[in-house]
Amino acid sequence: MRPSWRDTLLSYTFLAPALVLLALFTFYPLAYGTYLGFTEYNGARFGQGLGPKWIGLQNFKTLFADPLFVTSLINSVKYLLVVPALQFASLAVAVMVNRELPGMAFFRAAYYVPVVTSISLAAVMWEWVYNREGTLNWVLSSLHLLPRQQAFGWLNNEATAFFAVMLVTFWRGFGYYMVLYLAGLQNIPAELEEAARLDGASPWQRFWKLTVPMMRPTILLCTLLSTIGALRVLEEVLVLTGGGPLNSTFTSLMYVYSKAFQGFNFDYGLASAAGLVVALVALALSLVNFRLFRDSGESEA
């Protein structure tokens, strides 16, 4: 039975406030930012009262001729190394805490604390961990893995700064994905787990043959979110290294930020074009994720 026009009108009336907010704060900025990527619009034109000037693909030619942008894009792709480590660790810990044991609620809350910790506070803490007299050097020296005279600042070294910032991203996102995986685990019917146990399946077999297939939608969601998050990482880089040393941590979103808001140029057109390139890379990787998970599901079926 098709809904009447009254029901349709009532439905859209309830949806109207959300649709208006989406239009104002999501769809319009997305459309206008896409348009700016094909225009010349910088501080000079803005100061003269001039609007954006259409220049076609010139911004994209400028981007790929800029070694700094190419370096930032490579760094963002390299940052994807955090995704599999983050997902495996989050899923493993979610399986561990998905048990009714004394004190388990405390551990679940403790793992989530980094998610709600402000980046400013986290930056102060991690700078203290990574500096020359910090916790990390002290632990390594105590274990005789690093001589005290060779202690160095992990954020000031080109070889280690990138992975040091990546560890902060891992720390901040770990609890969030663990909670998502925990919710997915608790939606698996207990009868299936019990039936597999009665059939003699080992814990490892139950995990790979039952848990992982049932968790595929959650795994896909978490992988997509962490992939996009890794490509658009900015806060950790901005507060810990500023893109240094020697641009070793300069990511594509840091490039967008620097072109749009740093210095006196305020090149919004070039920054928008860079943002579009990052968005297209994220879209391509998302399609790859969907294809891989769909193919794995079809092969099992």
C-alpha positions in Angstrom: 0.0 0.0 0.0 1.5 3.3 -1.1 1.6 6.1 1.6 -0.8 8.9 1.2 0.3 12.4 0.4 -0.5 13.5 4.0 1.8 10.8 5.4 4.5 11.8 3.0 4.1 15.5 3.8 4.2 14.7 7.6 7.4 12.6 7.1 9.2 15.4 5.3 8.0 17.9 7.9 9.8 15.9 10.6 12.8 15.5 8.4 12.9 19.2 7.4 15.1 20.5 10.4 17.7 17.9 9.8 17.7 18.4 6.0 18.1 22.1 6.4 21.1 21.7 8.8 22.6 19.2 6.4 22.1 21.6 3.5 23.7 24.5 5.3 26.6 22.8 7.0 27.4 19.8 4.8 26.0 20.0 1.2 26.6 23.7 0.6 30.2 23.8 2.0 30.9 20.6 0.0 29.6 22.1 -3.3 31.2 25.5 -2.7 34.6 24.0 -1.7 34.5 21.9 -4.9 33.8 25.0 -6.9 36.7 26.9 -5.3 39.1 24.1 -6.3 38.7 25.3 -9.9 39.1 29.0 -9.1 41.7 31.5 -8.2 40.7 32.9 -4.8 43.3 34.1 -2.4 44.0 36.9 0.1 44.9 39.4 -2.7 41.6 39.0 -4.5 39.7 38.9 -1.2 41.4 42.1 -0.1 40.4 43.9 -3.3 36.8 42.8 -2.9 37.0 40.4 -5.9 35.3 37.1 -5.9 36.6 33.7 -7.2 38.0 33.6 -10.7 37.4 30.4 -12.7 40.7 29.0 -13.9 39.8 25.3 -14.6 42.4 22.7 -13.8 45.3 25.2 -13.2 45.2 24.6 -9.4 45.7 20.9 -9.9 48.6 21.4 -12.2 50.1 23.7 -9.6 49.6 21.1 -6.9 51.3 18.2 -8.7 54.2 20.5 -9.7 54.7 21.4 -6.1 57.2 18.9 -4.4 55.8 19.7 -1.0 52.3 18.6 -2.0 53.6 15.4 -3.5 55.6 14.7 -0.3 52.5 15.4 1.8 50.3 13.1 -0.3 53.0 10.3 0.0 53.1 10.8 3.7 49.3 10.6 4.0 49.3 7.3 2.0 52.2 6.0 4.2 50.0 7.0 7.2 47.6 4.2 6.2 50.0 1.8 7.8 48.3 2.6 11.1 44.9 1.2 9.8 45.6 -2.6 9.9 47.5 -2.3 13.2 44.7 -0.3 14.7 41.9 -2.6 13.5 43.6 -5.8 14.6 44.5 -4.5 18.0 41.0 -3.0 18.5 39.2 -6.3 17.5 41.6 -8.4 19.7 41.0 -6.3 22.7 37.2 -6.2 22.1 37.2 -10.0 22.1 39.1 -10.0 25.4 36.8 -7.5 27.2 33.6 -9.1 25.8 33.4 -11.2 28.9 31.5 -11.0 32.1 34.4 -10.8 34.6 34.8 -8.6 37.7 36.2 -5.2 36.9 35.7 -5.5 33.1 33.5 -2.4 33.0 36.5 -0.4 34.3 38.8 -1.7 31.6 36.3 -0.9 28.9 36.0 2.7 30.2 39.8 3.0 30.6 40.4 2.0 27.0 38.0 4.7 25.9 39.6 7.5 27.9 42.0 8.6 25.1 39.1 9.1 22.7 37.6 11.9 25.0 41.0 13.4 25.9 41.6 16.8 24.2 44.4 16.9 21.7 46.0 19.8 23.6 46.3 17.7 26.8 47.4 14.6 24.8 50.1 16.7 23.0 51.6 17.9 26.3 51.6 14.3 27.6 53.2 12.8 24.4 55.8 15.6 24.1 56.8 14.7 27.6 57.0 11.0 26.7 59.0 11.6 23.5 61.5 14.3 24.6 65.2 13.6 25.3 64.6 13.3 29.1 61.2 11.7 28.7 59.5 8.5 29.7 60.3 6.5 26.5 64.0 7.1 26.7 64.0 6.3 30.4 62.3 3.0 29.8 64.6 2.0 26.9 67.6 3.0 29.0 66.3 1.0 32.0 66.0 -2.1 29.7 69.5 -1.5 28.3 68.0 -1.1 24.8 69.3 2.5 24.4 72.4 3.9 26.1 71.6 7.1 28.1 74.2 9.1 26.2 72.4 8.3 22.9 68.9 9.4 24.1 67.3 11.7 21.6 64.0 13.6 21.0 61.8 11.3 19.0 59.8 14.1 17.5 62.9 16.0 16.4 64.4 13.1 14.5 63.4 12.7 10.8 63.6 8.9 11.0 61.3 8.5 14.0 59.0 11.5 14.1 56.5 10.0 11.5 56.0 6.8 13.5 55.9 8.7 16.8 53.0 10.8 15.5 51.4 7.6 14.1 51.5 6.0 17.5 49.5 9.0 19.0 46.9 8.4 16.3 46.8 4.7 17.2 46.4 5.7 20.9 43.6 8.1 20.3 41.6 5.9 18.0 42.1 2.5 19.7 39.3 2.9 22.2 36.8 4.2 19.7 37.1 1.2 17.4 37.2 -1.2 20.3 33.8 0.0 21.4 32.4 -0.4 17.9 33.8 -3.9 17.7 32.5 -4.7 21.1 29.0 -3.6 20.0 29.3 -5.9 17.0 30.4 -8.8 19.1 27.5 -8.5 21.5 25.1 -8.6 18.5 26.3 -12.1 17.6 23.7 -14.7 18.9 25.0 -16.6 21.8 23.3 -19.8 20.4 25.7 -19.8 17.5 28.7 -19.6 19.8 27.3 -22.4 21.9 26.5 -24.6 18.9 30.1 -24.2 17.6 31.5 -25.1 21.0 29.3 -28.2 21.2 30.5 -29.3 17.7 34.0 -29.3 19.0 35.3 -26.1 17.4 38.4 -24.6 19.1 38.4 -21.0 20.2 40.6 -20.1 17.2 38.2 -21.9 14.8 35.2 -20.2 16.4 36.9 -16.8 16.0 37.8 -17.3 12.3 34.8 -19.3 11.1 32.1 -17.6 13.2 33.1 -14.3 14.8 34.9 -12.8 11.8 32.2 -13.6 9.2 29.5 -12.3 11.5 31.6 -9.1 12.2 32.2 -8.3 8.5 29.9 -5.3 8.4 31.5 -3.8 11.5 35.0 -4.6 10.2 34.1 -2.8 7.0 32.7 0.2 8.8 35.7 0.5 11.1 38.2 0.0 8.3 36.5 2.8 6.2 36.4 5.2 9.1 40.1 4.6 10.1 41.2 4.8 6.4 39.5 8.2 6.0 40.8 9.3 9.4 44.4 8.4 8.5 44.2 10.3 5.2 42.8 13.4 6.9 45.0 13.4 10.0 45.9 16.9 11.1 45.5 17.6 14.8 48.4 15.3 15.9 50.7 16.7 13.3 49.8 20.3 13.9 50.3 20.2 17.7 53.3 17.8 17.9 55.5 18.5 15.0 54.0 21.2 12.7 54.9 19.0 9.8 58.6 18.7 10.6 61.3 17.8 10.9 62.2 18.4 7.2 58.6 17.8 6.2 58.8 14.2 7.3 55.3 14.4 9.0 53.8 17.0 6.6 50.5 15.3 5.5 48.1 16.4 2.8 45.6 18.0 5.3 48.6 19.9 6.8 49.2 21.2 3.3 45.5 22.3 2.9 45.7 24.0 6.3 49.0 25.8 5.5 47.7 27.1 2.2 44.3 28.2 3.5 45.2 29.6 7.0 49.0 30.1 7.4 51.0 33.0 6.2 49.4 35.9 4.3 48.4 34.3 1.0 45.2 32.6 2.1 45.0 30.6 -1.1 41.6 29.1 -0.7 41.4 27.9 -4.3 44.6 25.9 -4.1 43.7 24.6 -0.6 40.3 23.5 -1.9 41.9 21.7 -4.9 44.2 19.9 -2.5 41.3 18.9 -0.4 39.5 17.5 -3.5 42.5 15.4 -4.3 42.5 13.9 -0.8 38.8 13.3 -1.0 39.2 11.4 -4.3 42.0 9.3 -2.8 39.7 8.5 0.2 36.8 7.7 -2.2 39.1 5.3 -4.2 40.3 3.5 -1.1 36.7 3.2 0.2 35.7 1.6 -3.1 38.6 -0.8 -2.8 37.5 -1.7 0.8 33.9 -2.3 -0.4 35.2 -4.5 -3.3 37.5 -6.6 -1.1 34.8 -7.2 1.5 32.2 -8.0 -1.1 34.4 -10.4 -2.9 35.4 -12.2 0.3 31.7 -12.5 1.3 30.8 -13.9 -2.2 33.7 -16.4 -2.1 32.6 -17.7 1.3 29.0 -17.9 0.1 
